[in-house]
Amino acid sequence: MKGSSVGANLFALRSHNTALVLDLLRTAGPGGISRLDLAERTGLTPQAVSKITARLREDGLVAEAGRGASTGGKPPTTLRLVPEAGHAVGVHLDRDELRTVLVDLAGAVVGERRAALDLGAGADAVVSAVARDAEGLVAEVLGPTAEPEPGSEGTGWSLGSGWGVGSGSGSLAAYGSLLGLGVALPGPLDHARGVLHRVTGFPEWDGFPLRDALAPRLGVPVVVDKDTNAAALGLAVAGESGSFAYLHLGTGLGAGLVIGGLLHRGARTGAGEFGHQVIQLDGPVCSCGNRGCIEVLCLEAMRRGDAEEAARVLGAGTANLVALLDIDLVLLGGRTVEEAPERFVRGVAGVLEELARREGATGSAVPVRVASGGVWGVAVGAAQLLLGPLFGRGDV
């Protein structure tokens, strides 16, 4: 597919009705779904569904899956999404490492890479590392870079206002099935413009236009968001529903918030700076400049080998969040959580249970569990920054 026009066609098909149909095809899996069921579940007329699916089949995004169960007449033909028709790269750019994944249209990981990285090494070195790993992974999975088709140079793709647009001639432009690259990293940052702010501990990144640095070089659209937002989006697309908080404790601490089924970035895309709540006024100095932040208290406890204390501190901050937002679920993730997942779940849940008892809340406390996806969850979520809008799930 590397020389096809599938990627461009995907962007052209981003209508609301097409997104509804594509999302149902995605969730139906390999067994597929019939046109009649698509019409019933979307509220569209059978004629409208037939037109949409015919166009999707023509573009290679949908294929016949077989025959459904007969209800007395001719068994209906079922249709399925063609996962290999599209791909997206997801990048988790952490303070000390780089994780890169390639996922297909169905969201399945088809390739992954991990490398050590120093976020403080400077913009040129970091941008080059991201580009190099993305290029290498795509070539490894999809085949060597092909030459762009005649006449394709300079056309670019568009995901709409605010999205990074590839020049059409970068190193990945020849891969027609590649929708683009999503980059997730610690905040704060401006998601809409793809510009970093003062990344905690790395103030030299303030104002750096990461999206615009990567998109022309790679020749494909680039989307930038916080690591916690990307992970929360990935979890919601994978089936988590309602209102939940994803708490990411790795080299730092932040939150991704899904409220009423929608990813909450805030008015200035700054929501979720959870780790810098001050809960100990005379506590140790945090990398953000304050004293006694949840982040520094958690990480110092882990450095002492005291996972129980780290979980208790995280639980105190989580209780504040639960009391403020009245969410349905707390999900824990990140490398530090992965070191002692049961202790963190037990510690945070214990604090929330005490909160529920004090408040006399009806029913049980807000449940706490480890997020699915493990240490690759942020990178997979970063790929969903590209895939989500195609299925009407850009903000979940």
C-alpha positions, 0 to 999 in steps of 0.5 A: 500500500506504500504507493497508494492514495489510501491515506489521502482518501481517508482524510477526504472521507472524514464526514460525520456519517462516514465516521459513524459507519467506519467506527461500527465496522471497526468495532464489529471486528473480522466477522463484520456487520451487514448494511442493514445493521449499519443502517439501524445502528446509525439511523441512516437510510439503507440507501445512504449506507450503501453509498458510503460502503460502496465508496469505502470498498472502492478505496480499499478500506472495506471488504466483504467478510462473508454472509450473516445469519438468514432471517428467512430470505437470502443471508445478508453480506457482511462487511469488515474494515480492512486493517492494513489499509491505513496506519499511524505512527505513535511516539511516546517522547519521555524524559529519558526514552523514546517508544515508537509504535506503528498501528493499523486502522483497527488499532492493532500494534504491528511494530514497535521500537524503544530507545534511550533518549535525553530530552535535555539533549537539545531540539535538533538531537531529539527531533532527529531521534524521533524522525529516525525511529519513525522512519526506521519502524515504518520501513521495517514494517511496510517495506523500504521507502518508495519514490513518491508517485509522479505528480504527488509531490507537494500535494500534502494531506489535511486533517483540518484546521490546527493539524500539522501538514506534511509537505508531500515530499518528506521521508514518509510521504511515499507511504500512501497508507500512512495517516501521519504521526502522533507525538505524546510527551510531558506537558504543559503544551499547546495541543492546538498549535503543536507548541511546547511550553515549559516542560517540567524540568526542561524549561529550554523547550518553552515555545518550541514548535515541535509539530512544525519541526517534524511535519515538513521533515517527514512529509506527513501530518503530525499531531502533538499532545500530552502523554496523559491525554494520548493514553486516556484517548487510547483507553476510551477508544479501546472501550473505557466509558463514562468519566474517568481519570488516567493517572500516569506516574513515570518520570513525572506525574500527570492526569488524562481526564475523560469527562462524560465520554469526552477527553477534557483538555481544558480551554488552553489545552492545559488540563491534567497538570495533576502532579503539581498539587502542593500537599506539603507546604514545607516539603522537598523542592519539585522540578517545577519550583514549588515545594511538596508537590505530589510528583516529587513526594511520590518519586522520592518515596520510590527512590527510597524503595517505599512504594507504599508511601508513594501509593499513599501520597498518590492516593491523597492527590487522587482523593482530591481529584475524585472529590472535585470531579466525582468521576466513575473510575481511576486508572493507573499507568506509567513505568513507576506504577508498573514497578509495583502495580498491586501496591499502587492499586491497593494504596490509592484504593485504600485512600478512596475507600476512607474518603467514601466512608467519611462522606457517607457515600452511598455504594462503594468507593470509586474503583481503582485499577491498572490501565491496560496497555502497560508501558506502551499505552502512551505510544498507542494512544499517540497513534489514536490522535491520528486514527480517532478523528477518522472514526468520529472519536478525536475527542472520544 
